[in-house]
Amino acid sequence: MAVLKVYSGSSWVEALAKTYNGSSWEDQMKFYDGSAWQALYPELAVSAAADGDSNTRELAICFAGVQFHLNGLEYEYTNVGGTTSAGRWLDAGTAAEVWVERIVTAGSWNSIDPGAGRHQLSTTRSFRCKMASAGSFTVTGYFKFWDAASGGNLLQQTASASYTAIYDDLS
């Protein structure tokens, strides 16, 4: 329930705020954006970047990918397999309320792949590819974030992106 504080002349008091959506009263404050009702202060909000990367490493195993940490932060894999911060993926709510689904349109995640389906983000989830010999390995796809293990509401869908790990043999 949204709580609004108003000044009564001598002190601030809480007032319940509701929104009329055209047919019923709702406990959460919302606004109409011209096509649909949107939460003014969402209880659960996701804004992952997952915008791909291309990493190269000379004469050594190379990694590329993304990690959604249970603390709400998003990381990109470095070419040596470590991570670097890419910002927040969770804007409101808790990670345990969100499930991530990977959609692969080309290639496959070949390292730290948790398998198909939705994965609850109460555990850190990593998606990366690795190239262990001369050449390159690419996976292309996007991520969907849901508020349930099945069914539920789509919270966000990232744009399609490619992740490439290149093992450079210097030839």
Backbone as a chain_set.jsonl record, in Angstrom:
{"seq": "MAVLKVYSGSSWVEALAKTYNGSSWEDQMKFYDGSAWQALYPELAVSAAADGDSNTRELAICFAGVQFHLNGLEYEYTNVGGTTSAGRWLDAGTAAEVWVERIVTAGSWNSIDPGAGRHQLSTTRSFRCKMASAGSFTVTGYFKFWDAASGGNLLQQTASASYTAIYDDLS", "coords": {"N": [[0.851, -1.163, 0.0], [0.595, 2.189, -0.819], [1.957, 4.92, 0.926], [1.26, 8.141, 1.851], [2.405, 11.249, 3.025], [1.037, 14.029, 4.596], [0.919, 17.499, 5.478], [-0.596, 18.57, 8.347], [-0.942, 21.061, 9.42], [0.167, 21.291, 11.886], [1.711, 19.061, 12.176], [3.201, 16.252, 10.42], [1.211, 13.806, 8.9], [0.263, 10.444, 8.112], [-1.318, 9.5, 5.108], [-3.482, 7.375, 3.376], [-2.901, 6.446, 0.076], [-4.521, 6.014, -2.941], [-5.209, 4.793, -6.261], [-7.427, 5.397, -8.904], [-8.191, 3.365, -11.519], [-9.93, 3.594, -13.61], [-11.807, 1.647, -13.439], [-11.632, 0.469, -10.958], [-10.463, 0.88, -7.529], [-7.054, 0.992, -6.611], [-4.408, -0.12, -4.452], [-1.817, 0.743, -4.892], [-0.033, 3.603, -5.952], [-0.436, 4.91, -9.176], [0.241, 5.959, -12.582], [-1.039, 7.073, -15.723], [0.415, 6.398, -18.75], [-0.333, 7.051, -21.285], [-0.779, 4.798, -22.713], [-0.83, 2.646, -20.976], [-1.308, 1.742, -17.482], [1.124, 2.65, -15.134], [3.286, 1.881, -12.4], [3.836, 4.328, -9.953], [5.722, 4.386, -7.906], [7.356, 1.709, -8.157], [7.108, -1.55, -6.704], [8.763, -3.559, -7.389], [11.394, -3.512, -9.548], [13.382, -3.7, -12.47], [16.379, -3.064, -14.277], [18.414, -4.1, -16.136], [21.508, -4.004, -17.944], [23.09, -5.735, -19.645], [24.556, -5.717, -22.131], [26.36, -6.936, -23.842], [29.72, -7.917, -24.862], [33.099, -7.966, -26.097], [35.878, -9.795, -25.739], [39.427, -10.187, -25.799], [42.253, -12.312, -25.623], [45.671, -12.975, -25.516], [47.23, -15.92, -26.485], [46.018, -17.491, -24.452], [43.343, -18.822, -22.395], [40.176, -17.328, -22.873], [37.492, -15.265, -21.694], [34.02, -14.175, -21.785], [31.021, -12.458, -20.897], [28.138, -12.164, -18.671], [27.057, -11.362, -15.351], [24.554, -11.65, -12.932], [24.281, -10.508, -9.889], [23.255, -11.518, -6.614], [23.11, -9.36, -4.937], [22.012, -7.304, -6.338], [23.617, -6.061, -8.166], [25.138, -5.796, -11.416], [27.513, -7.484, -13.368], [30.228, -7.579, -15.735], [32.109, -10.045, -17.449], [35.645, -10.225, -17.428], [38.442, -10.637, -19.701], [40.11, -12.527, -18.489], [38.479, -13.95, -16.825], [37.614, -12.809, -14.468], [35.474, -10.323, -12.875], [33.894, -7.17, -13.627], [32.284, -4.211, -12.527], [29.091, -3.348, -13.841], [27.03, -1.774, -13.168], [23.71, -1.422, -11.668], [21.269, -4.024, -11.675], [18.943, -4.436, -10.346], [16.444, -2.343, -9.339], [14.355, -1.836, -7.542], [12.852, -3.589, -4.835], [13.561, -7.054, -3.918], [16.223, -9.329, -4.73], [15.443, -11.997, -4.549], [12.837, -11.966, -5.393], [12.858, -12.05, -8.096], [13.202, -13.674, -11.246], [15.404, -14.851, -13.731], [15.583, -15.378, -17.202], [17.311, -16.809, -19.826], [17.601, -16.151, -23.242], [18.729, -17.609, -26.032], [19.884, -16.825, -29.19], [21.827, -17.415, -31.004], [24.642, -19.548, -31.002], [25.933, -20.691, -27.815], [25.901, -20.638, -24.227], [28.81, -21.619, -22.826], [30.126, -21.972, -20.436], [29.811, -22.064, -16.973], [27.008, -22.456, -17.104], [23.751, -22.397, -16.158], [21.686, -23.871, -17.247], [18.512, -24.397, -19.001], [15.409, -22.47, -18.806], [13.829, -20.553, -16.129], [15.628, -18.79, -13.614], [15.913, -18.255, -10.231], [16.907, -15.236, -8.728], [17.841, -15.18, -6.161], [20.117, -16.386, -5.817], [23.355, -15.778, -7.054], [23.686, -15.453, -10.536], [25.425, -16.587, -13.326], [26.442, -16.078, -16.653], [28.411, -17.059, -19.147], [30.836, -17.291, -21.786], [33.578, -19.222, -23.015], [36.755, -19.397, -24.585], [39.033, -21.779, -25.285], [41.115, -22.431, -26.944], [42.957, -21.48, -29.926], [41.082, -19.087, -31.705], [37.634, -17.943, -31.913], [34.706, -17.534, -29.867], [31.299, -17.096, -29.788], [28.262, -16.015, -28.327], [24.906, -15.117, -28.753], [22.101, -13.286, -27.672], [19.399, -12.557, -25.371], [17.984, -11.374, -22.254], [15.266, -12.146, -20.095], [13.402, -10.854, -17.438], [11.495, -11.873, -14.746], [8.675, -11.894, -12.429], [8.025, -14.255, -11.256], [8.402, -17.854, -10.988], [7.172, -19.264, -12.996], [4.791, -18.291, -15.49], [3.432, -15.236, -14.391], [4.615, -11.772, -14.341], [6.298, -9.967, -16.868], [9.126, -8.236, -16.16], [11.309, -6.938, -17.304], [12.901, -6.913, -20.492], [15.923, -7.395, -21.971], [17.842, -5.824, -24.595], [18.887, -7.556, -27.565], [22.135, -8.964, -27.552], [25.631, -9.578, -28.177], [28.188, -11.721, -26.995], [31.576, -12.212, -27.022], [34.392, -14.281, -26.909], [37.764, -14.246, -27.524], [40.518, -16.102, -28.386], [43.599, -15.326, -29.052], [46.04, -16.385, -31.216], [48.22, -15.104, -32.147], [49.072, -15.406, -34.78]], "CA": [[0.0, 0.0, 0.0], [1.365, 3.436, -0.876], [1.696, 5.806, 2.056], [1.521, 9.531, 1.533], [2.38, 12.093, 4.216], [0.536, 15.386, 4.359], [1.095, 18.367, 6.632], [-1.933, 18.889, 8.859], [-0.923, 22.394, 10.02], [1.076, 21.249, 13.03], [2.575, 17.886, 12.06], [3.009, 15.401, 9.247], [0.427, 12.601, 9.168], [0.202, 9.536, 6.972], [-2.619, 9.361, 4.44], [-3.459, 6.291, 2.402], [-3.044, 6.934, -1.296], [-5.002, 5.001, -3.876], [-5.381, 5.256, -7.635], [-8.583, 4.851, -9.615], [-7.701, 3.034, -12.85], [-11.033, 3.665, -14.558], [-12.836, 0.676, -13.078], [-11.535, 0.095, -9.547], [-9.426, 1.543, -6.742], [-5.894, 0.146, -6.353], [-3.626, 0.34, -3.307], [-0.55, 1.325, -5.307], [-0.179, 4.804, -6.769], [-0.077, 4.671, -10.572], [-0.043, 7.018, -13.529], [-1.349, 6.574, -17.058], [1.445, 6.931, -19.642], [-0.901, 7.226, -22.619], [-1.169, 3.494, -23.244], [-1.029, 1.673, -19.896], [-1.064, 2.227, -16.127], [2.463, 2.339, -14.647], [3.466, 2.155, -10.973], [4.576, 5.549, -9.677], [6.855, 3.875, -7.146], [7.193, 0.256, -8.278], [7.579, -2.376, -5.604], [9.77, -4.423, -7.974], [11.81, -2.921, -10.82], [14.646, -4.214, -12.997], [16.9, -2.349, -15.447], [19.707, -4.691, -16.48], [22.104, -3.554, -19.208], [23.4, -6.95, -20.418], [24.724, -5.167, -23.481], [27.368, -7.668, -24.597], [31.105, -7.488, -24.875], [34.033, -8.755, -26.889], [37.15, -9.827, -25.021], [40.514, -10.885, -26.474], [43.401, -12.645, -24.784], [46.743, -13.558, -26.317], [47.795, -17.211, -26.093], [45.445, -17.947, -23.183], [41.886, -18.969, -22.339], [39.5, -16.03, -22.817], [36.097, -15.31, -21.249], [33.127, -13.033, -22.0], [29.698, -12.775, -20.379], [27.463, -11.281, -17.726], [26.666, -11.967, -14.082], [23.549, -10.928, -12.163], [24.596, -10.853, -8.512], [22.086, -11.454, -5.724], [23.084, -8.061, -4.255], [21.387, -6.328, -7.226], [24.597, -5.496, -9.09], [25.423, -6.522, -12.65], [28.939, -7.495, -13.679], [30.674, -8.153, -17.0], [33.327, -10.837, -17.3], [36.864, -9.753, -18.08], [39.021, -11.687, -20.539], [40.749, -13.556, -17.666], [37.451, -14.649, -16.066], [37.154, -12.006, -13.34], [34.322, -9.485, -13.217], [33.968, -5.731, -13.415], [30.933, -3.694, -12.325], [28.375, -2.753, -14.968], [25.888, -1.035, -12.625], [22.668, -2.176, -10.968], [20.191, -4.63, -12.445], [17.752, -4.384, -9.498], [16.16, -0.968, -8.934], [13.44, -1.843, -6.396], [12.49, -4.939, -4.431], [14.672, -7.915, -3.535], [16.646, -10.26, -5.779], [14.684, -13.24, -4.41], [11.53, -11.787, -6.037], [13.085, -11.966, -9.541], [13.727, -14.825, -11.967], [15.99, -14.479, -15.018], [15.511, -16.389, -18.257], [18.197, -16.467, -20.94], [17.122, -16.529, -24.566], [19.882, -17.68, -26.928], [19.483, -16.805, -30.603], [22.941, -17.992, -31.758], [25.696, -20.031, -30.12], [25.482, -21.204, -26.521], [26.752, -20.317, -23.083], [29.539, -22.868, -22.627], [30.84, -21.962, -19.168], [28.921, -21.65, -15.888], [25.668, -22.403, -17.69], [22.828, -23.043, -15.239], [20.648, -24.618, -17.949], [17.352, -23.684, -19.557], [14.345, -22.088, -17.889], [14.004, -19.375, -15.287], [16.478, -19.006, -12.451], [15.669, -17.254, -9.201], [18.095, -14.44, -8.467], [18.256, -15.251, -4.765], [21.479, -16.894, -5.993], [24.041, -15.108, -8.152], [23.62, -16.225, -11.785], [26.477, -16.214, -14.266], [26.312, -16.547, -18.03], [29.63, -16.664, -19.834], [31.41, -18.207, -22.76], [35.034, -19.224, -22.945], [37.479, -19.952, -25.717], [40.208, -22.395, -24.681], [42.153, -22.649, -27.956], [42.957, -20.399, -30.91], [39.819, -18.837, -32.384], [36.673, -17.131, -31.163], [33.45, -18.163, -29.476], [30.295, -16.048, -29.599], [26.873, -16.333, -28.018], [24.042, -13.957, -28.932], [20.778, -13.474, -27.097], [18.903, -11.526, -24.468], [17.492, -11.863, -20.975], [13.955, -11.717, -19.629], [13.305, -10.848, -15.984], [10.111, -12.163, -14.361], [8.365, -11.847, -11.0], [7.569, -15.584, -10.842], [9.13, -18.978, -11.578], [6.447, -19.539, -14.246], [3.718, -17.308, -15.606], [3.865, -13.979, -13.795], [4.743, -10.55, -15.13], [7.601, -9.649, -17.429], [9.606, -6.987, -15.575], [12.196, -6.311, -18.282], [13.559, -7.727, -21.502], [17.058, -6.639, -22.478], [18.058, -5.877, -26.047], [19.769, -8.632, -27.993], [23.545, -8.587, -27.486], [26.586, -10.66, -28.426], [29.338, -11.849, -26.111], [32.588, -12.934, -27.788], [35.689, -14.563, -26.293], [38.717, -14.491, -28.603], [41.829, -16.606, -28.019], [44.461, -14.865, -30.152], [47.281, -17.17, -31.282], [49.233, -14.187, -32.66], [49.594, -15.776, -36.105]], "C": [[0.901, 1.231, 0.0], [0.96, 4.315, 0.295], [2.146, 7.201, 1.67], [1.459, 10.329, 2.822], [1.92, 13.487, 3.806], [0.715, 16.194, 5.642], [-0.269, 18.839, 7.093], [-2.012, 20.284, 9.47], [0.001, 22.442, 11.214], [2.037, 20.065, 12.963], [2.28, 17.135, 10.755], [2.239, 14.152, 9.663], [0.386, 11.745, 7.909], [-1.212, 9.474, 6.421], [-2.497, 8.221, 3.437], [-3.71, 6.857, 1.013], [-3.462, 5.787, -2.198], [-5.166, 5.638, -5.244], [-6.611, 4.592, -8.226], [-8.157, 4.617, -11.06], [-8.791, 3.048, -13.925], [-12.134, 2.685, -14.238], [-12.784, 0.271, -11.603], [-10.42, 0.882, -8.872], [-8.309, 0.55, -6.475], [-5.068, 0.75, -5.234], [-2.301, 0.981, -3.701], [-0.807, 2.547, -6.183], [0.329, 4.513, -8.176], [-0.352, 5.909, -11.394], [-0.278, 6.381, -14.891], [-0.376, 7.217, -18.033], [0.958, 7.135, -21.076], [-1.332, 5.906, -23.236], [-1.435, 2.466, -22.147], [-0.772, 2.339, -18.55], [0.304, 1.752, -15.683], [2.543, 2.692, -13.16], [4.311, 3.413, -10.791], [5.853, 5.219, -8.899], [6.746, 2.358, -7.169], [7.777, -0.485, -7.077], [8.702, -3.287, -6.069], [10.127, -3.856, -9.337], [13.216, -3.392, -11.187], [15.078, -3.363, -14.177], [18.322, -2.836, -15.77], [20.207, -4.138, -17.809], [22.323, -4.753, -20.116], [23.608, -6.607, -21.882], [25.872, -5.781, -24.275], [28.769, -7.122, -24.43], [31.917, -8.417, -25.764], [35.389, -8.657, -26.206], [38.167, -10.642, -25.805], [41.63, -11.149, -25.478], [44.434, -13.351, -25.652], [47.265, -14.839, -25.693], [47.291, -17.722, -24.748], [43.924, -18.038, -23.284], [41.259, -17.599, -22.141], [38.029, -16.216, -22.458], [35.343, -14.046, -21.672], [31.766, -13.421, -21.419], [29.193, -11.771, -19.369], [27.082, -12.067, -16.478], [25.648, -11.055, -13.401], [23.709, -11.376, -10.71], [23.362, -10.684, -7.639], [22.019, -10.151, -4.95], [22.495, -6.953, -5.13], [22.337, -5.676, -8.207], [24.802, -6.409, -10.29], [26.917, -6.388, -12.936], [29.16, -8.042, -15.082], [31.936, -8.949, -16.724], [34.477, -10.181, -18.048], [37.447, -10.913, -18.878], [39.685, -12.799, -19.724], [39.752, -14.304, -16.774], [36.998, -13.943, -14.808], [35.945, -11.192, -13.756], [34.619, -8.024, -12.928], [32.535, -5.2, -13.362], [30.356, -3.053, -13.586], [27.149, -1.982, -14.484], [24.918, -1.944, -11.898], [21.702, -2.809, -11.962], [18.88, -4.533, -11.666], [17.557, -2.97, -8.98], [15.255, -0.876, -7.706], [13.041, -3.278, -6.103], [13.718, -5.724, -4.001], [14.98, -8.896, -4.663], [15.83, -11.55, -5.735], [13.306, -13.162, -5.077], [11.634, -11.848, -7.561], [13.664, -13.275, -10.066], [14.257, -14.332, -13.31], [15.891, -15.675, -15.961], [16.422, -15.936, -19.392], [17.585, -16.981, -22.237], [18.326, -16.477, -25.496], [19.384, -17.742, -28.361], [20.585, -17.333, -31.516], [24.029, -18.405, -30.779], [25.118, -20.621, -28.852], [26.431, -20.719, -25.441], [27.491, -21.603, -22.756], [30.34, -22.912, -21.334], [29.924, -21.369, -18.101], [27.5, -21.456, -16.416], [24.689, -23.115, -16.765], [21.701, -23.812, -15.929], [19.483, -23.744, -18.38], [16.347, -23.327, -18.46], [14.655, -20.824, -17.118], [14.809, -19.74, -14.045], [16.256, -17.881, -11.453], [16.972, -16.54, -8.861], [18.394, -14.28, -6.978], [19.649, -15.86, -4.688], [22.089, -16.135, -7.153], [24.031, -16.012, -9.379], [24.635, -15.681, -12.775], [26.229, -16.848, -15.62], [27.567, -16.1, -18.761], [30.023, -17.716, -20.856], [32.916, -18.141, -22.615], [35.596, -19.882, -24.188], [38.804, -20.459, -25.183], [41.318, -22.725, -25.681], [42.028, -21.541, -28.992], [41.621, -20.294, -31.634], [38.907, -17.969, -31.541], [35.405, -17.926, -30.9], [32.471, -17.046, -29.165], [28.944, -16.653, -29.241], [26.087, -15.031, -28.137], [22.679, -14.262, -28.329], [20.397, -12.317, -26.197], [18.35, -12.185, -23.215], [16.107, -11.3, -20.696], [13.944, -11.85, -18.108], [11.83, -10.925, -15.604], [9.934, -12.038, -12.849], [7.848, -13.185, -10.474], [8.369, -16.657, -11.574], [8.481, -19.445, -12.878], [5.248, -18.602, -14.285], [4.235, -15.968, -15.106], [3.956, -12.834, -14.78], [6.175, -10.374, -15.626], [8.012, -8.284, -16.892], [10.481, -6.213, -16.553], [12.662, -7.36, -19.275], [14.698, -6.889, -22.053], [17.103, -6.717, -23.994], [18.971, -7.059, -26.361], [21.209, -8.126, -28.008], [24.406, -9.812, -27.753], [27.749, -10.563, -27.448], [30.355, -12.716, -26.852], [33.88, -13.051, -26.986], [36.639, -14.958, -27.416], [40.057, -14.915, -28.012], [42.708, -16.286, -29.216], [45.766, -15.646, -30.142], [48.436, -16.376, -31.891], [49.786, -14.568, -34.03], [49.133, -14.823, -37.191]], "O": [[1.872, 1.289, 0.755], [-0.221, 4.44, 0.617], [3.273, 7.407, 1.22], [0.559, 10.117, 3.635], [2.364, 14.039, 2.8], [0.67, 15.65, 6.746], [-1.018, 19.439, 6.322], [-3.062, 20.655, 9.994], [0.56, 23.491, 11.533], [3.071, 20.071, 13.631], [1.264, 17.356, 10.096], [2.575, 13.514, 10.66], [0.463, 12.253, 6.79], [-2.183, 9.404, 7.175], [-1.497, 8.128, 2.725], [-4.628, 7.652, 0.811], [-2.837, 4.727, -2.213], [-5.252, 6.859, -5.373], [-6.817, 3.387, -8.075], [-7.798, 5.566, -11.757], [-8.574, 2.558, -15.033], [-13.266, 2.846, -14.694], [-13.776, -0.214, -11.058], [-9.557, 1.466, -9.528], [-8.573, -0.607, -6.149], [-5.022, 1.969, -5.072], [-1.718, 1.706, -2.895], [-1.686, 2.532, -7.045], [1.403, 3.936, -8.345], [-1.085, 6.802, -10.968], [0.22, 5.292, -15.177], [-0.332, 8.442, -18.145], [1.763, 7.366, -21.978], [-2.144, 5.879, -24.161], [-2.186, 1.515, -22.362], [-0.104, 3.371, -18.478], [0.624, 0.573, -15.834], [1.948, 3.672, -12.714], [5.372, 3.548, -11.4], [6.93, 5.726, -9.213], [6.109, 1.773, -6.292], [8.801, -0.093, -6.517], [9.507, -3.745, -5.259], [9.257, -3.73, -10.198], [14.109, -3.471, -10.343], [14.245, -2.974, -14.996], [19.29, -2.08, -15.686], [19.411, -3.838, -18.698], [21.804, -4.791, -21.232], [22.927, -7.135, -22.761], [26.31, -5.21, -25.273], [28.975, -6.017, -23.927], [31.474, -9.506, -26.13], [35.973, -7.578, -26.107], [37.826, -11.661, -26.405], [41.918, -10.327, -24.607], [44.088, -14.232, -26.439], [47.685, -14.859, -24.536], [48.051, -18.322, -23.988], [43.305, -17.414, -24.145], [41.743, -16.798, -21.34], [37.398, -17.194, -22.861], [35.941, -12.992, -21.888], [31.397, -14.595, -21.449], [29.738, -10.676, -19.225], [26.82, -13.269, -16.535], [25.849, -9.844, -13.306], [23.32, -12.486, -10.348], [22.527, -9.816, -7.89], [20.983, -9.847, -4.357], [22.476, -5.791, -4.724], [21.924, -4.83, -9.001], [24.659, -7.628, -10.196], [27.504, -5.319, -12.766], [28.382, -8.864, -15.566], [32.739, -8.576, -15.869], [34.308, -9.654, -19.148], [36.992, -12.049, -18.743], [39.812, -13.918, -20.223], [40.151, -15.207, -16.039], [36.085, -14.42, -14.133], [35.441, -11.351, -14.868], [35.471, -7.688, -12.105], [31.667, -5.693, -14.082], [31.039, -2.317, -14.298], [26.315, -1.578, -15.295], [25.244, -3.08, -11.555], [21.357, -2.199, -12.973], [17.808, -4.547, -12.271], [18.41, -2.45, -8.261], [15.377, 0.06, -6.917], [12.907, -4.091, -7.018], [14.779, -5.152, -3.75], [14.102, -9.247, -5.451], [15.554, -12.137, -6.782], [12.675, -14.195, -5.3], [10.625, -11.715, -8.254], [14.504, -13.902, -9.421], [13.631, -13.491, -13.955], [16.091, -16.823, -15.564], [16.313, -14.804, -19.865], [17.111, -18.115, -22.306], [18.885, -15.404, -25.722], [18.569, -18.595, -28.711], [20.323, -17.665, -32.672], [24.308, -17.68, -29.824], [23.95, -21.007, -28.815], [27.599, -20.428, -25.697], [26.848, -22.602, -22.433], [31.161, -23.812, -21.157], [29.335, -20.306, -18.298], [26.878, -20.417, -16.196], [24.786, -24.332, -16.601], [20.836, -24.358, -15.245], [19.465, -22.534, -18.159], [16.432, -23.822, -17.336], [15.618, -20.116, -17.413], [14.69, -20.839, -13.503], [16.392, -16.704, -11.785], [18.018, -17.176, -8.724], [19.11, -13.363, -6.578], [20.284, -15.854, -3.633], [21.406, -15.872, -8.143], [24.332, -17.201, -9.277], [24.699, -14.478, -13.029], [25.852, -18.016, -15.714], [27.772, -14.905, -18.975], [29.597, -18.869, -20.793], [33.467, -17.141, -22.155], [35.001, -20.793, -24.763], [39.614, -19.678, -24.684], [42.361, -23.248, -25.288], [41.088, -20.748, -28.94], [41.09, -21.293, -32.119], [39.344, -17.337, -30.579], [35.081, -18.868, -31.623], [32.771, -16.152, -28.374], [28.543, -17.678, -29.792], [26.535, -13.978, -27.683], [22.168, -15.373, -28.465], [20.993, -11.241, -26.251], [18.261, -13.41, -23.132], [15.808, -10.149, -21.011], [14.423, -12.843, -17.56], [11.016, -10.137, -16.084], [10.902, -12.07, -12.09], [7.297, -13.25, -9.375], [8.938, -16.409, -12.637], [9.163, -19.962, -13.762], [4.75, -18.171, -13.244], [5.38, -15.611, -15.382], [3.447, -12.908, -15.899], [7.135, -10.606, -14.892], [7.332, -7.287, -17.136], [10.408, -4.987, -16.626], [12.798, -8.538, -18.943], [14.47, -5.787, -22.553], [16.47, -7.582, -24.599], [19.739, -7.503, -25.507], [21.473, -6.998, -28.425], [23.961, -10.946, -27.574], [28.225, -9.475, -27.121], [30.034, -13.831, -27.264], [34.395, -12.066, -26.456], [36.362, -15.888, -28.173], [40.66, -14.178, -27.232], [42.576, -16.904, -30.273], [46.52, -15.581, -29.171], [49.513, -16.926, -32.123], [50.862, -14.102, -34.407], [49.487, -14.998, -38.357]]}, "num_chains": 1, "name": "protein.A"}
